[in-house]
Amino acid sequence: MPATPLTPPVARPLKRPVQARARFTVQAIYDGLVRIWLRDGPDAVTMKAIAAETGFAVGTLYDYFPNRAALLSGYVRHCIDDLIRRLEADAAAEPDLPWGPRIVRLVRMTCGRDGAAPCFDHDMLMVEHAIAEEKHHRRAYEELSAAWLRILEATPGRPQGIDAAAIRAAFLTVLGTRRYVLLVEPTETEVGDWAGRLERICLGALAGG
């Protein structure tokens, strides 16, 4: 079911959770959003429905999100933050992983093929334009590409001639094709083939593999 376009003005979340209790609450709200989105469709996602789904009072939701648009905006940001967190946690868990396998890991996780990514589907992409300004897209690109750079700068075995521009270009290729895959919705077999070939393309560009 196509998502109903949001209407301006678009609000942003009132605050980002810092304390453990607030983080738990917001994560539970996002989990409720996803359950309703997948089970009942995008149009079923309302503040009242999420309150009923999660057991929180509607007022609790409004403490963080002034409206549905702000809630979806927060969830998009959550997906970006979660990817950065998982990329850096993975790198910290295996700091000695060689250059080639690290590139494959980065590509796979950025493609959402590691099995741990939050739900972000075609319909979410379709409403994203109404909740994200150009500066938000730029910030997401800068933060995610910076994570790639930080991780690869600390990875052993970096070939000569691979500079920051090459790494950013590879990242942009992965991110751009990932978004287009969400747009056109190929079959699962086609997605798997795409992800595997993209890993090899990035290996060729960054590792000569």
GROMACS elastic network, one bead per residue, 0.5 to 0.9 nm:
[ bonds ]
;  ai    aj funct       b0    kb
    1    41     6  0.63741   500
    1    42     6  0.74812   500
    1    43     6  0.85805   500
    1   123     6  0.80246   500
    2     5     6  0.89429   500
    2    41     6  0.82509   500
    2    42     6  0.74564   500
    2    43     6  0.84952   500
    2   122     6  0.88302   500
    2   123     6  0.61691   500
    2   126     6  0.82009   500
    3     6     6  0.88040   500
    3    41     6  0.77195   500
    3    42     6  0.52626   500
    3    43     6  0.62146   500
    3   123     6  0.56085   500
    3   124     6  0.76766   500
    3   126     6  0.70700   500
    3   127     6  0.68159   500
    4    42     6  0.72913   500
    4    43     6  0.62121   500
    4   127     6  0.77119   500
    5   126     6  0.80655   500
    5   127     6  0.60263   500
    5   130     6  0.72106   500
    6     9     6  0.89041   500
    6    10     6  0.79465   500
    6    68     6  0.87698   500
    6    69     6  0.68348   500
    6   127     6  0.69145   500
    6   130     6  0.59911   500
    6   131     6  0.77730   500
    7    10     6  0.71135   500
    7    69     6  0.84735   500
    7   130     6  0.73864   500
    8    11     6  0.82943   500
    8    69     6  0.88595   500
    8   130     6  0.76276   500
    8   131     6  0.87226   500
    9    69     6  0.89308   500
   10    67     6  0.87408   500
   10    69     6  0.59634   500
   10    70     6  0.68459   500
   10    73     6  0.87344   500
   10   130     6  0.73242   500
   10   131     6  0.60716   500
   10   132     6  0.86766   500
   11    14     6  0.85181   500
   11    65     6  0.83011   500
   11    66     6  0.70474   500
   11    67     6  0.71671   500
   11    68     6  0.86846   500
   11    69     6  0.62167   500
   11    71     6  0.87135   500
   11    73     6  0.80734   500
   11   131     6  0.78903   500
   12    15     6  0.85675   500
   12    65     6  0.72445   500
   12    66     6  0.77107   500
   12    67     6  0.85926   500
   12    69     6  0.74251   500
   12    71     6  0.76154   500
   12    72     6  0.88886   500
   12    73     6  0.63230   500
   12    74     6  0.70395   500
   12   131     6  0.82055   500
   13    16     6  0.71614   500
   13    64     6  0.58143   500
   13    66     6  0.68506   500
   13    67     6  0.85414   500
   13    69     6  0.88308   500
   13    70     6  0.50418   500
   13    71     6  0.65167   500
   13    72     6  0.89644   500
   13    73     6  0.71828   500
   13    74     6  0.58509   500
   14    62     6  0.85506   500
   14    63     6  0.72662   500
   14    64     6  0.51373   500
   14    65     6  0.57495   500
   14    66     6  0.69347   500
   14    70     6  0.81615   500
   15    18     6  0.89453   500
   15    63     6  0.83713   500
   15    64     6  0.58722   500
   15    65     6  0.80233   500
   16    22     6  0.85781   500
   16    23     6  0.83579   500
   16    26     6  0.87499   500
   16    64     6  0.76292   500
   16    74     6  0.84975   500
   17    20     6  0.78826   500
   17    21     6  0.83867   500
   17    22     6  0.50958   500
   17    23     6  0.50536   500
   17    24     6  0.86243   500
   17    25     6  0.85727   500
   17    26     6  0.71018   500
   17    64     6  0.83721   500
   18    21     6  0.83789   500
   18    22     6  0.64429   500
   18    23     6  0.63761   500
   19    22     6  0.52737   500
   19    23     6  0.62138   500
   19    24     6  0.86687   500
   20    23     6  0.50827   500
   20    24     6  0.61461   500
   20    25     6  0.86247   500
   21    24     6  0.50883   500
   21    25     6  0.62048   500
   21    26     6  0.87177   500
   22    25     6  0.50403   500
   22    26     6  0.61662   500
   22    27     6  0.84819   500
   23    26     6  0.52397   500
   23    27     6  0.60051   500
   23    28     6  0.84873   500
   24    27     6  0.51819   500
   24    28     6  0.61245   500
   24    29     6  0.86418   500
   25    28     6  0.51596   500
   25    29     6  0.62716   500
   25    30     6  0.87641   500
   25    56     6  0.85931   500
   25    60     6  0.87505   500
   25    61     6  0.88669   500
   26    30     6  0.62235   500
   26    31     6  0.85687   500
   26    61     6  0.83103   500
   26    64     6  0.78762   500
   27    30     6  0.50523   500
   27    31     6  0.60941   500
   27    32     6  0.85699   500
   28    32     6  0.61538   500
   28    33     6  0.85672   500
   28    54     6  0.67833   500
   29    32     6  0.50932   500
   29    33     6  0.61890   500
   29    34     6  0.87749   500
   29    50     6  0.68642   500
   29    51     6  0.79811   500
   29    53     6  0.87176   500
   29    54     6  0.65847   500
   29    56     6  0.84006   500
   29    61     6  0.75912   500
   29    71     6  0.88973   500
   30    34     6  0.62888   500
   30    35     6  0.86916   500
   30    50     6  0.88241   500
   30    71     6  0.82490   500
   30    72     6  0.88116   500
   30    74     6  0.87285   500
   30    75     6  0.64825   500
   30    78     6  0.87091   500
   31    34     6  0.52162   500
   31    35     6  0.62806   500
   31    36     6  0.87694   500
   31    54     6  0.83751   500
   32    35     6  0.51306   500
   32    36     6  0.62584   500
   32    37     6  0.84685   500
   32    49     6  0.88262   500
   32    50     6  0.57933   500
   32    51     6  0.83329   500
   32    53     6  0.59326   500
   32    54     6  0.58307   500
   33    36     6  0.53958   500
   33    37     6  0.60217   500
   33    38     6  0.86643   500
   33    45     6  0.64102   500
   33    46     6  0.84906   500
   33    49     6  0.86881   500
   33    50     6  0.61412   500
   33    53     6  0.84253   500
   33    54     6  0.89825   500
   33    71     6  0.87528   500
   33    72     6  0.86151   500
   33    75     6  0.87483   500
   34    38     6  0.60603   500
   34    39     6  0.83168   500
   34    45     6  0.86905   500
   34   118     6  0.88927   500
   34   119     6  0.69629   500
   34   120     6  0.88887   500
   35    38     6  0.54150   500
   35    39     6  0.58962   500
   35    40     6  0.81139   500
   35    53     6  0.85088   500
   36    39     6  0.50969   500
   36    40     6  0.53528   500
   36    41     6  0.66502   500
   36    42     6  0.75891   500
   36    44     6  0.66600   500
   36    45     6  0.61328   500
   36    49     6  0.79852   500
   36    50     6  0.75796   500
   36    53     6  0.78972   500
   37    40     6  0.57323   500
   37    43     6  0.78131   500
   37    44     6  0.68576   500
   37    45     6  0.61751   500
   38    41     6  0.57344   500
   38    42     6  0.76225   500
   40    43     6  0.78709   500
   40    44     6  0.58860   500
   40    45     6  0.81416   500
   41    44     6  0.56252   500
   41    45     6  0.73891   500
   42    45     6  0.55757   500
   42    46     6  0.89635   500
   42   123     6  0.73647   500
   42   124     6  0.82583   500
   43    46     6  0.76016   500
   44    49     6  0.72466   500
   45    48     6  0.83763   500
   45    49     6  0.63182   500
   45    50     6  0.68125   500
   45    68     6  0.77645   500
   46    49     6  0.51060   500
   46    50     6  0.61934   500
   46    51     6  0.85513   500
   46    67     6  0.85953   500
   46    68     6  0.62627   500
   47    50     6  0.52248   500
   47    51     6  0.61654   500
   47    52     6  0.87048   500
   47    58     6  0.66809   500
   47    61     6  0.71367   500
   47    62     6  0.83002   500
   47    67     6  0.71866   500
   47    68     6  0.63454   500
   47    71     6  0.85510   500
   48    51     6  0.51213   500
   48    52     6  0.63177   500
   48    53     6  0.86369   500
   48    57     6  0.87276   500
   48    58     6  0.62201   500
   49    52     6  0.51316   500
   49    53     6  0.60818   500
   49    54     6  0.86411   500
   50    54     6  0.59760   500
   50    55     6  0.81287   500
   50    56     6  0.81368   500
   50    58     6  0.81741   500
   50    61     6  0.84479   500
   51    54     6  0.53562   500
   51    55     6  0.56100   500
   51    56     6  0.50321   500
   51    57     6  0.57543   500
   51    58     6  0.53402   500
   51    59     6  0.87971   500
   51    60     6  0.83869   500
   51    61     6  0.72395   500
   52    55     6  0.53553   500
   52    56     6  0.70537   500
   52    57     6  0.79771   500
   52    58     6  0.83430   500
   53    56     6  0.81125   500
   54    57     6  0.87395   500
   56    59     6  0.80798   500
   56    60     6  0.63028   500
   56    61     6  0.73706   500
   57    60     6  0.52921   500
   57    61     6  0.70254   500
   58    61     6  0.52722   500
   58    62     6  0.64744   500
   58    63     6  0.88837   500
   59    63     6  0.63123   500
   60    63     6  0.51286   500
   60    64     6  0.72573   500
   60    65     6  0.88854   500
   61    64     6  0.56374   500
   61    65     6  0.59182   500
   61    66     6  0.79111   500
   61    67     6  0.87945   500
   61    71     6  0.87208   500
   62    66     6  0.51354   500
   62    67     6  0.72113   500
   63    66     6  0.73624   500
   64    70     6  0.87021   500
   64    71     6  0.81355   500
   65    68     6  0.73526   500
   65    69     6  0.83446   500
   65    70     6  0.54403   500
   65    71     6  0.54038   500
   65    74     6  0.80559   500
   66    69     6  0.82054   500
   66    70     6  0.62709   500
   66    71     6  0.77262   500
   67    70     6  0.53882   500
   67    71     6  0.63932   500
   67    72     6  0.89097   500
   68    72     6  0.62608   500
   68    73     6  0.85065   500
   69    72     6  0.52206   500
   69    73     6  0.60713   500
   69    74     6  0.85390   500
   69   130     6  0.83128   500
   69   131     6  0.64717   500
   70    74     6  0.60310   500
   70    75     6  0.85376   500
   70   131     6  0.75967   500
   71    74     6  0.50825   500
   71    75     6  0.62382   500
   71    76     6  0.87825   500
   72    76     6  0.62508   500
   72    77     6  0.86299   500
   72   124     6  0.84788   500
   72   127     6  0.86819   500
   72   128     6  0.82403   500
   72   131     6  0.73838   500
   73    76     6  0.52330   500
   73    77     6  0.63647   500
   73    78     6  0.85998   500
   73   128     6  0.77108   500
   73   131     6  0.55409   500
   73   132     6  0.69730   500
   74    77     6  0.50998   500
   74    78     6  0.60594   500
   74    79     6  0.87559   500
   75    79     6  0.63032   500
   75    80     6  0.88259   500
   76    79     6  0.52148   500
   76    80     6  0.66685   500
   76    81     6  0.88514   500
   76   120     6  0.81309   500
   76   124     6  0.83658   500
   76   128     6  0.77325   500
   76   131     6  0.88242   500
   76   132     6  0.86914   500
   77    80     6  0.52015   500
   77    81     6  0.62111   500
   77    82     6  0.85090   500
   77   140     6  0.83512   500
   78    81     6  0.50437   500
   78    82     6  0.58991   500
   78    83     6  0.85443   500
   78   118     6  0.86113   500
   79    82     6  0.51043   500
   79    83     6  0.62791   500
   79    84     6  0.88082   500
   79   117     6  0.77082   500
   79   118     6  0.61186   500
   79   119     6  0.80645   500
   79   120     6  0.76744   500
   80    83     6  0.52297   500
   80    84     6  0.64105   500
   80    85     6  0.86668   500
   80   140     6  0.69458   500
   80   143     6  0.87566   500
   80   144     6  0.76956   500
   81    84     6  0.52091   500
   81    85     6  0.61331   500
   81    86     6  0.86428   500
   81   140     6  0.89795   500
   81   144     6  0.87895   500
   82    85     6  0.50196   500
   82    86     6  0.60953   500
   82    87     6  0.85175   500
   82   117     6  0.76526   500
   82   118     6  0.76909   500
   83    86     6  0.51381   500
   83    87     6  0.60358   500
   83    88     6  0.85700   500
   83   109     6  0.75567   500
   83   110     6  0.71321   500
   83   112     6  0.87029   500
   83   117     6  0.70629   500
   83   118     6  0.85627   500
   83   144     6  0.81146   500
   84    87     6  0.51559   500
   84    88     6  0.61974   500
   84    89     6  0.84717   500
   84   143     6  0.79660   500
   84   144     6  0.63702   500
   84   147     6  0.65110   500
   84   148     6  0.88667   500
   85    88     6  0.53438   500
   85    89     6  0.59770   500
   85    90     6  0.84726   500
   86    89     6  0.50096   500
   86    90     6  0.59097   500
   86    91     6  0.84687   500
   86   109     6  0.81497   500
   86   116     6  0.85583   500
   86   117     6  0.86730   500
   87    90     6  0.52717   500
   87    91     6  0.63079   500
   87    92     6  0.87242   500
   87   105     6  0.86020   500
   87   106     6  0.69420   500
   87   109     6  0.71883   500
   87   110     6  0.82773   500
   87   147     6  0.75129   500
   87   148     6  0.81015   500
   87   151     6  0.81319   500
   88    91     6  0.50448   500
   88    92     6  0.60936   500
   88    93     6  0.85539   500
   88   147     6  0.72687   500
   88   148     6  0.88328   500
   88   150     6  0.87431   500
   88   151     6  0.70181   500
   89    92     6  0.50367   500
   89    93     6  0.60871   500
   89    94     6  0.87631   500
   90    93     6  0.51358   500
   90    94     6  0.64809   500
   90    95     6  0.83984   500
   90   105     6  0.86905   500
   91    94     6  0.53683   500
   91    95     6  0.54979   500
   91    96     6  0.85547   500
   91    97     6  0.79873   500
   91   102     6  0.80968   500
   91   151     6  0.65651   500
   91   154     6  0.89357   500
   91   155     6  0.85960   500
   92    95     6  0.53164   500
   92   151     6  0.88895   500
   94    97     6  0.56232   500
   95    98     6  0.86439   500
   95   154     6  0.78175   500
   95   155     6  0.70743   500
   95   156     6  0.87376   500
   96    99     6  0.89728   500
   96   154     6  0.89496   500
   96   155     6  0.68918   500
   96   156     6  0.68389   500
   97   100     6  0.84362   500
   97   101     6  0.66694   500
   97   102     6  0.61059   500
   97   155     6  0.70189   500
   97   156     6  0.74984   500
   98   101     6  0.57936   500
   98   102     6  0.60740   500
   98   103     6  0.87784   500
   98   155     6  0.65110   500
   98   156     6  0.57075   500
   98   157     6  0.62672   500
   98   158     6  0.86476   500
   99   102     6  0.51354   500
   99   103     6  0.62873   500
   99   104     6  0.88458   500
   99   152     6  0.75443   500
   99   155     6  0.59033   500
   99   156     6  0.59235   500
   99   157     6  0.53374   500
   99   158     6  0.60416   500
   99   159     6  0.84847   500
   99   206     6  0.89634   500
   99   207     6  0.74615   500
  100   103     6  0.52674   500
  100   104     6  0.64968   500
  100   105     6  0.87705   500
  100   157     6  0.83096   500
  100   158     6  0.88063   500
  100   203     6  0.65945   500
  100   206     6  0.83219   500
  100   207     6  0.62917   500
  100   209     6  0.78580   500
  101   104     6  0.50624   500
  101   105     6  0.61751   500
  101   106     6  0.86718   500
  101   203     6  0.89667   500
  102   106     6  0.61587   500
  102   107     6  0.86040   500
  102   151     6  0.86910   500
  102   152     6  0.77413   500
  102   155     6  0.75305   500
  103   106     6  0.50940   500
  103   107     6  0.61510   500
  103   108     6  0.85290   500
  103   152     6  0.80250   500
  103   199     6  0.76561   500
  103   202     6  0.72746   500
  103   203     6  0.67415   500
  103   206     6  0.79933   500
  103   207     6  0.84264   500
  104   107     6  0.51927   500
  104   108     6  0.60702   500
  104   109     6  0.85938   500
  104   199     6  0.55526   500
  104   200     6  0.80487   500
  104   202     6  0.78738   500
  104   203     6  0.73082   500
  105   108     6  0.51713   500
  105   109     6  0.61294   500
  105   110     6  0.84726   500
  105   114     6  0.83777   500
  105   199     6  0.86757   500
  106   109     6  0.53440   500
  106   110     6  0.60146   500
  106   111     6  0.84468   500
  106   148     6  0.74545   500
  106   171     6  0.88679   500
  106   199     6  0.89917   500
  107   110     6  0.51972   500
  107   111     6  0.60222   500
  107   112     6  0.86380   500
  107   113     6  0.86376   500
  107   171     6  0.79071   500
  107   174     6  0.66927   500
  107   195     6  0.80481   500
  107   198     6  0.75808   500
  107   199     6  0.60557   500
  107   202     6  0.77939   500
  108   111     6  0.51388   500
  108   112     6  0.63710   500
  108   113     6  0.52156   500
  108   114     6  0.59752   500
  108   195     6  0.70215   500
  108   196     6  0.84151   500
  108   198     6  0.88617   500
  108   199     6  0.72926   500
  109   112     6  0.50273   500
  109   113     6  0.57211   500
  109   114     6  0.52147   500
  109   115     6  0.83613   500
  109   116     6  0.82933   500
  109   117     6  0.76929   500
  110   113     6  0.75804   500
  110   114     6  0.85136   500
  110   117     6  0.88523   500
  110   171     6  0.85096   500
  110   174     6  0.70877   500
  110   175     6  0.69310   500
  110   178     6  0.79980   500
  111   114     6  0.80112   500
  111   174     6  0.68217   500
  111   175     6  0.71880   500
  111   177     6  0.85541   500
  111   178     6  0.57004   500
  111   179     6  0.89197   500
  111   195     6  0.70301   500
  112   115     6  0.69622   500
  112   116     6  0.75279   500
  112   117     6  0.55571   500
  112   118     6  0.84266   500
  112   178     6  0.82472   500
  113   116     6  0.78974   500
  113   117     6  0.76935   500
  113   192     6  0.83842   500
  113   195     6  0.76805   500
  114   117     6  0.70024   500
  115   118     6  0.89313   500
  117   120     6  0.82618   500
  120   123     6  0.81888   500
  120   124     6  0.60208   500
  120   125     6  0.74061   500
  120   182     6  0.84968   500
  121   124     6  0.53175   500
  121   125     6  0.63973   500
  121   126     6  0.88052   500
  121   182     6  0.62776   500
  121   183     6  0.86326   500
  121   185     6  0.89647   500
  122   125     6  0.51162   500
  122   126     6  0.62729   500
  122   179     6  0.89895   500
  122   181     6  0.87516   500
  122   182     6  0.50819   500
  122   183     6  0.57427   500
  122   184     6  0.80507   500
  122   185     6  0.71205   500
  123   127     6  0.65630   500
  123   128     6  0.86493   500
  123   182     6  0.87618   500
  123   183     6  0.86935   500
  124   127     6  0.54033   500
  124   128     6  0.60991   500
  125   128     6  0.50329   500
  125   129     6  0.75167   500
  125   179     6  0.79121   500
  125   182     6  0.71866   500
  125   183     6  0.72054   500
  126   129     6  0.67622   500
  126   130     6  0.84263   500
  126   183     6  0.79374   500
  127   130     6  0.55536   500
  127   131     6  0.69328   500
  127   132     6  0.89658   500
  128   131     6  0.52548   500
  128   132     6  0.58810   500
  129   132     6  0.55096   500
  129   133     6  0.73097   500
  129   134     6  0.89643   500
  130   133     6  0.78222   500
  132   135     6  0.79515   500
  132   136     6  0.57573   500
  132   137     6  0.69136   500
  133   136     6  0.52494   500
  133   137     6  0.67528   500
  133   138     6  0.89163   500
  134   137     6  0.52666   500
  134   138     6  0.63608   500
  134   139     6  0.87063   500
  135   138     6  0.50031   500
  135   139     6  0.60838   500
  135   140     6  0.86105   500
  136   139     6  0.50284   500
  136   140     6  0.61784   500
  136   141     6  0.86074   500
  137   140     6  0.51503   500
  137   141     6  0.62432   500
  137   142     6  0.86741   500
  138   141     6  0.50991   500
  138   142     6  0.61561   500
  138   143     6  0.86167   500
  139   142     6  0.50656   500
  139   143     6  0.60586   500
  139   144     6  0.84631   500
  140   143     6  0.52537   500
  140   144     6  0.60085   500
  140   145     6  0.83281   500
  141   144     6  0.53550   500
  141   145     6  0.58716   500
  141   146     6  0.82433   500
  141   172     6  0.79566   500
  141   175     6  0.85582   500
  142   145     6  0.53262   500
  142   146     6  0.58916   500
  142   147     6  0.85858   500
  143   146     6  0.50847   500
  143   147     6  0.62953   500
  143   148     6  0.88775   500
  144   147     6  0.50721   500
  144   148     6  0.65057   500
  144   149     6  0.87890   500
  144   171     6  0.83864   500
  145   148     6  0.50420   500
  145   149     6  0.62748   500
  145   150     6  0.86970   500
  145   167     6  0.80701   500
  145   168     6  0.59594   500
  145   171     6  0.63108   500
  145   172     6  0.77694   500
  146   150     6  0.61088   500
  146   151     6  0.85544   500
  146   168     6  0.83155   500
  147   150     6  0.51396   500
  147   151     6  0.61475   500
  147   152     6  0.85475   500
  148   151     6  0.52822   500
  148   152     6  0.60786   500
  148   153     6  0.84146   500
  148   167     6  0.74650   500
  148   168     6  0.78709   500
  148   171     6  0.73910   500
  149   152     6  0.52635   500
  149   153     6  0.58722   500
  149   154     6  0.85994   500
  149   164     6  0.68008   500
  149   167     6  0.68222   500
  149   168     6  0.76273   500
  150   153     6  0.52817   500
  150   154     6  0.65336   500
  150   155     6  0.89009   500
  151   154     6  0.53871   500
  151   155     6  0.63930   500
  152   156     6  0.80957   500
  152   158     6  0.77787   500
  152   167     6  0.84020   500
  153   156     6  0.80852   500
  153   158     6  0.79153   500
  155   158     6  0.69128   500
  158   161     6  0.88425   500
  158   162     6  0.72095   500
  158   206     6  0.84909   500
  158   207     6  0.76769   500
  159   162     6  0.60259   500
  159   206     6  0.76757   500
  159   207     6  0.64375   500
  159   208     6  0.84536   500
  160   163     6  0.82483   500
  161   166     6  0.88271   500
  162   165     6  0.80282   500
  162   166     6  0.60031   500
  162   167     6  0.72564   500
  162   205     6  0.87165   500
  162   206     6  0.63779   500
  162   207     6  0.82582   500
  163   166     6  0.54149   500
  163   167     6  0.65157   500
  163   168     6  0.88210   500
  164   167     6  0.50902   500
  164   168     6  0.60974   500
  164   169     6  0.85312   500
  165   168     6  0.51328   500
  165   169     6  0.61010   500
  165   170     6  0.86485   500
  166   169     6  0.51063   500
  166   170     6  0.62762   500
  166   171     6  0.86443   500
  166   205     6  0.77914   500
  166   206     6  0.72191   500
  167   170     6  0.51718   500
  167   171     6  0.61790   500
  167   172     6  0.86030   500
  167   205     6  0.88124   500
  167   206     6  0.71932   500
  168   171     6  0.50005   500
  168   172     6  0.60368   500
  168   173     6  0.85435   500
  169   172     6  0.51007   500
  169   173     6  0.62028   500
  169   174     6  0.87386   500
  170   173     6  0.50917   500
  170   174     6  0.63781   500
  170   175     6  0.87368   500
  170   201     6  0.87321   500
  170   202     6  0.61358   500
  170   205     6  0.73979   500
  170   206     6  0.78025   500
  171   174     6  0.51325   500
  171   175     6  0.61357   500
  171   176     6  0.84332   500
  171   202     6  0.86303   500
  172   175     6  0.50864   500
  172   176     6  0.57826   500
  172   177     6  0.83463   500
  173   176     6  0.52882   500
  173   177     6  0.60955   500
  173   178     6  0.83854   500
  173   198     6  0.87090   500
  173   202     6  0.86726   500
  174   177     6  0.54592   500
  174   178     6  0.60112   500
  174   179     6  0.87207   500
  174   198     6  0.72829   500
  174   199     6  0.89111   500
  174   202     6  0.84455   500
  175   178     6  0.50605   500
  175   179     6  0.63345   500
  175   180     6  0.87704   500
  176   179     6  0.53090   500
  176   180     6  0.63778   500
  176   181     6  0.87452   500
  177   181     6  0.60727   500
  177   182     6  0.86404   500
  177   198     6  0.89894   500
  178   181     6  0.51614   500
  178   182     6  0.64916   500
  178   183     6  0.88027   500
  178   195     6  0.88833   500
  179   182     6  0.51319   500
  179   183     6  0.63517   500
  180   184     6  0.62846   500
  180   185     6  0.83264   500
  181   184     6  0.54108   500
  181   185     6  0.56927   500
  181   186     6  0.66720   500
  181   191     6  0.75375   500
  181   194     6  0.89377   500
  182   185     6  0.53483   500
  182   186     6  0.81182   500
  183   186     6  0.88268   500
  185   188     6  0.87383   500
  185   191     6  0.85431   500
  186   189     6  0.80676   500
  186   190     6  0.59119   500
  186   191     6  0.62728   500
  187   190     6  0.51071   500
  187   191     6  0.61841   500
  187   192     6  0.86658   500
  188   192     6  0.61758   500
  188   193     6  0.86282   500
  189   192     6  0.51826   500
  189   193     6  0.62833   500
  189   194     6  0.86162   500
  190   193     6  0.50813   500
  190   194     6  0.60658   500
  190   195     6  0.86187   500
  191   195     6  0.61419   500
  191   196     6  0.86271   500
  192   195     6  0.51909   500
  192   196     6  0.62344   500
  192   197     6  0.86185   500
  193   196     6  0.52501   500
  193   197     6  0.61492   500
  193   198     6  0.84788   500
  194   197     6  0.52375   500
  194   198     6  0.59877   500
  194   199     6  0.86368   500
  195   198     6  0.50561   500
  195   199     6  0.62839   500
  195   200     6  0.88430   500
  196   199     6  0.52166   500
  196   200     6  0.65906   500
  196   201     6  0.88360   500
  197   200     6  0.50931   500
  197   201     6  0.61842   500
  197   202     6  0.86967   500
  198   202     6  0.61922   500
  198   203     6  0.84849   500
  199   202     6  0.52752   500
  199   203     6  0.61485   500
  199   204     6  0.86303   500
  200   204     6  0.60918   500
  200   205     6  0.85731   500
  200   209     6  0.72110   500
  201   204     6  0.51158   500
  201   205     6  0.62356   500
  201   206     6  0.86376   500
  201   209     6  0.84797   500
  202   206     6  0.58792   500
  202   207     6  0.77218   500
  202   208     6  0.88546   500
  202   209     6  0.85129   500
  203   206     6  0.52472   500
  203   208     6  0.61375   500
  203   209     6  0.50680   500
  204   207     6  0.55824   500
  205   208     6  0.60729   500
  205   209     6  0.78510   500
  206   209     6  0.79617   500
